Every structure is written in C-alpha cells, then in structure tokens.
Amino acid sequence: MVEKTKGSKLTSADKTKLMTKASDFVLKGKPDKAIEVYEEILRKDTKDAKVCLNLGELFVKTKRLDKAAKVFGHACLMFSRDG
C-alpha cells in the first residue's frame, strides 16, 4: 500500500481535480501516469476504496498482479469495515 504523507490534507476540490487528471491519463492510454496520480491521492486519503479499486484495475491492466492483489485486499478491508 502507499505510505500516507503526514501533515498534508486533501480537500474535496483537490481530490476531484486529481481524480479527473487520473481519468484523463487513462483515456489517453497512459496508465502509468494515472497510477502515479491515484497513488498521490492514497498518500493523502488512505480510506478511499474507489481509488483503491481504480488503482487495482490499472495494476491488472499493466500486468502488476502482485500490486493489484495488495490494493484490492486493502479495498476489501475498507468495504468490510465501513460498508
């Protein structure tokens, strides 16, 4: 999982901008850039299961199955805990 950055908060507006940026990279066929953006989001907000799922899907598409399994596992824990 991605290490959380101490002292940095992610506002809703900033998160929306980053999510849009990641989606744009996916649409442009740049999954590695999208992964970087999703990892940036998770460093600041470790409890976003949707981001974990999106990141996991990109890891699968880029054949990084070990990382995908780890991220999907983290998302499952969040869903089981938070509903």
C-alpha atoms as an extended CHARMM CRD file, in Angstrom:
* protein
*
        83  EXT
         1         1  MET       CA              0.0000000000        0.0000000000        0.0000000000  PROA      1               0.0000000000
         2         2  VAL       CA              1.0310000000        3.6070000000       -0.4030000000  PROA      2               0.0000000000
         3         3  GLU       CA              2.5310000000        5.3320000000        2.6170000000  PROA      3               0.0000000000
         4         4  LYS       CA              0.4520000000        8.1810000000        3.9930000000  PROA      4               0.0000000000
         5         5  THR       CA              2.0730000000       11.5970000000        3.8350000000  PROA      5               0.0000000000
         6         6  LYS       CA              1.9650000000       13.2980000000        7.2250000000  PROA      6               0.0000000000
         7         7  GLY       CA              0.6660000000       16.8120000000        7.5010000000  PROA      7               0.0000000000
         8         8  SER       CA             -0.9450000000       17.0250000000        4.0910000000  PROA      8               0.0000000000
         9         9  LYS       CA             -4.7030000000       17.1040000000        3.7180000000  PROA      9               0.0000000000
        10        10  LEU       CA             -6.6350000000       16.6220000000        0.5530000000  PROA      10              0.0000000000
        11        11  THR       CA             -9.5980000000       18.9380000000        0.0380000000  PROA      11              0.0000000000
        12        12  SER       CA            -12.6400000000       17.7200000000       -1.8260000000  PROA      12              0.0000000000
        13        13  ALA       CA            -11.8680000000       20.1020000000       -4.6930000000  PROA      13              0.0000000000
        14        14  ASP       CA             -8.2510000000       18.9300000000       -4.8990000000  PROA      14              0.0000000000
        15        15  LYS       CA             -9.3410000000       15.3010000000       -4.8450000000  PROA      15              0.0000000000
        16        16  THR       CA            -11.8300000000       15.9340000000       -7.6540000000  PROA      16              0.0000000000
        17        17  LYS       CA             -9.0950000000       17.5720000000       -9.7400000000  PROA      17              0.0000000000
        18        18  LEU       CA             -6.7520000000       14.6520000000       -9.1600000000  PROA      18              0.0000000000
        19        19  MET       CA             -9.4500000000       12.0870000000       -9.9690000000  PROA      19              0.0000000000
        20        20  THR       CA            -10.1610000000       13.9390000000      -13.2270000000  PROA      20              0.0000000000
        21        21  LYS       CA             -6.4480000000       14.0560000000      -14.0170000000  PROA      21              0.0000000000
        22        22  ALA       CA             -6.1180000000       10.3010000000      -13.4480000000  PROA      22              0.0000000000
        23        23  SER       CA             -9.1650000000        9.5940000000      -15.6260000000  PROA      23              0.0000000000
        24        24  ASP       CA             -7.7350000000       11.7710000000      -18.3790000000  PROA      24              0.0000000000
        25        25  PHE       CA             -4.4810000000        9.7960000000      -18.2870000000  PROA      25              0.0000000000
        26        26  VAL       CA             -6.4330000000        6.5390000000      -18.5570000000  PROA      26              0.0000000000
        27        27  LEU       CA             -8.3830000000        7.8540000000      -21.5470000000  PROA      27              0.0000000000
        28        28  LYS       CA             -5.1280000000        8.9520000000      -23.1970000000  PROA      28              0.0000000000
        29        29  GLY       CA             -3.6660000000        5.4670000000      -22.7650000000  PROA      29              0.0000000000
        30        30  LYS       CA             -1.1700000000        6.4950000000      -20.0780000000  PROA      30              0.0000000000
        31        31  PRO       CA             -1.8660000000        4.0640000000      -17.2390000000  PROA      31              0.0000000000
        32        32  ASP       CA              1.4810000000        4.6400000000      -15.5220000000  PROA      32              0.0000000000
        33        33  LYS       CA              0.7170000000        8.3480000000      -15.1730000000  PROA      33              0.0000000000
        34        34  ALA       CA             -2.7660000000        7.5320000000      -13.8610000000  PROA      34              0.0000000000
        35        35  ILE       CA             -1.2230000000        5.1500000000      -11.3170000000  PROA      35              0.0000000000
        36        36  GLU       CA              1.0400000000        7.9540000000      -10.0730000000  PROA      36              0.0000000000
        37        37  VAL       CA             -1.9680000000       10.2260000000       -9.5660000000  PROA      37              0.0000000000
        38        38  TYR       CA             -4.0300000000        7.5610000000       -7.7670000000  PROA      38              0.0000000000
        39        39  GLU       CA             -1.0540000000        6.8090000000       -5.5200000000  PROA      39              0.0000000000
        40        40  GLU       CA             -0.7880000000       10.5280000000       -4.7380000000  PROA      40              0.0000000000
        41        41  ILE       CA             -4.4440000000       10.5430000000       -3.7050000000  PROA      41              0.0000000000
        42        42  LEU       CA             -3.9600000000        7.4810000000       -1.4860000000  PROA      42              0.0000000000
        43        43  ARG       CA             -0.9480000000        9.0370000000        0.2380000000  PROA      43              0.0000000000
        44        44  LYS       CA             -3.2710000000       11.7880000000        1.4230000000  PROA      44              0.0000000000
        45        45  ASP       CA             -6.5130000000        9.8170000000        1.7920000000  PROA      45              0.0000000000
        46        46  THR       CA             -5.8530000000        6.1720000000        2.6220000000  PROA      46              0.0000000000
        47        47  LYS       CA             -9.5340000000        5.3460000000        3.1290000000  PROA      47              0.0000000000
        48        48  ASP       CA            -10.9080000000        5.7760000000       -0.3820000000  PROA      48              0.0000000000
        49        49  ALA       CA            -11.9650000000        2.3360000000       -1.5750000000  PROA      49              0.0000000000
        50        50  LYS       CA            -12.9550000000        3.6420000000       -5.0230000000  PROA      50              0.0000000000
        51        51  VAL       CA             -9.4340000000        4.9300000000       -5.6070000000  PROA      51              0.0000000000
        52        52  CYS       CA             -8.0680000000        1.5540000000       -4.4970000000  PROA      52              0.0000000000
        53        53  LEU       CA            -10.3270000000       -0.2250000000       -6.9700000000  PROA      53              0.0000000000
        54        54  ASN       CA             -9.3120000000        2.0990000000       -9.8130000000  PROA      54              0.0000000000
        55        55  LEU       CA             -5.6560000000        1.6640000000       -8.9280000000  PROA      55              0.0000000000
        56        56  GLY       CA             -6.0430000000       -2.1070000000       -8.7200000000  PROA      56              0.0000000000
        57        57  GLU       CA             -7.6350000000       -2.2240000000      -12.1640000000  PROA      57              0.0000000000
        58        58  LEU       CA             -4.7100000000       -0.2800000000      -13.6060000000  PROA      58              0.0000000000
        59        59  PHE       CA             -2.2350000000       -2.6270000000      -11.9520000000  PROA      59              0.0000000000
        60        60  VAL       CA             -4.0580000000       -5.5620000000      -13.5740000000  PROA      60              0.0000000000
        61        61  LYS       CA             -4.0190000000       -3.8520000000      -16.9820000000  PROA      61              0.0000000000
        62        62  THR       CA             -0.2820000000       -3.1990000000      -16.6400000000  PROA      62              0.0000000000
        63        63  LYS       CA              0.3710000000       -6.8040000000      -15.5270000000  PROA      63              0.0000000000
        64        64  ARG       CA              1.4430000000       -5.8570000000      -11.9720000000  PROA      64              0.0000000000
        65        65  LEU       CA             -0.6980000000       -8.5010000000      -10.3590000000  PROA      65              0.0000000000
        66        66  ASP       CA              1.1100000000       -8.5580000000       -7.0090000000  PROA      66              0.0000000000
        67        67  LYS       CA              0.3840000000       -4.8520000000       -6.5220000000  PROA      67              0.0000000000
        68        68  ALA       CA             -3.1850000000       -5.3150000000       -7.7530000000  PROA      68              0.0000000000
        69        69  ALA       CA             -3.8130000000       -8.0420000000       -5.1790000000  PROA      69              0.0000000000
        70        70  LYS       CA             -2.4770000000       -5.8580000000       -2.3820000000  PROA      70              0.0000000000
        71        71  VAL       CA             -4.5910000000       -2.8490000000       -3.3720000000  PROA      71              0.0000000000
        72        72  PHE       CA             -7.7370000000       -4.9460000000       -3.9090000000  PROA      72              0.0000000000
        73        73  GLY       CA             -7.1660000000       -6.5350000000       -0.4970000000  PROA      73              0.0000000000
        74        74  HSD       CA             -6.9680000000       -3.0920000000        1.0780000000  PROA      74              0.0000000000
        75        75  ALA       CA            -10.2240000000       -2.1040000000       -0.6550000000  PROA      75              0.0000000000
        76        76  CYS       CA            -11.9310000000       -5.2760000000        0.6190000000  PROA      76              0.0000000000
        77        77  LEU       CA            -10.9010000000       -4.4630000000        4.1730000000  PROA      77              0.0000000000
        78        78  MET       CA            -12.3370000000       -0.9700000000        3.8350000000  PROA      78              0.0000000000
        79        79  PHE       CA            -15.6350000000       -2.2750000000        2.4160000000  PROA      79              0.0000000000
        80        80  SER       CA            -15.9650000000       -4.8930000000        5.1490000000  PROA      80              0.0000000000
        81        81  ARG       CA            -15.2000000000       -2.3530000000        7.8550000000  PROA      81              0.0000000000
        82        82  ASP       CA            -17.0640000000        0.6830000000        6.5250000000  PROA      82              0.0000000000
        83        83  GLY       CA            -19.7850000000       -0.9440000000        4.4720000000  PROA      83              0.0000000000
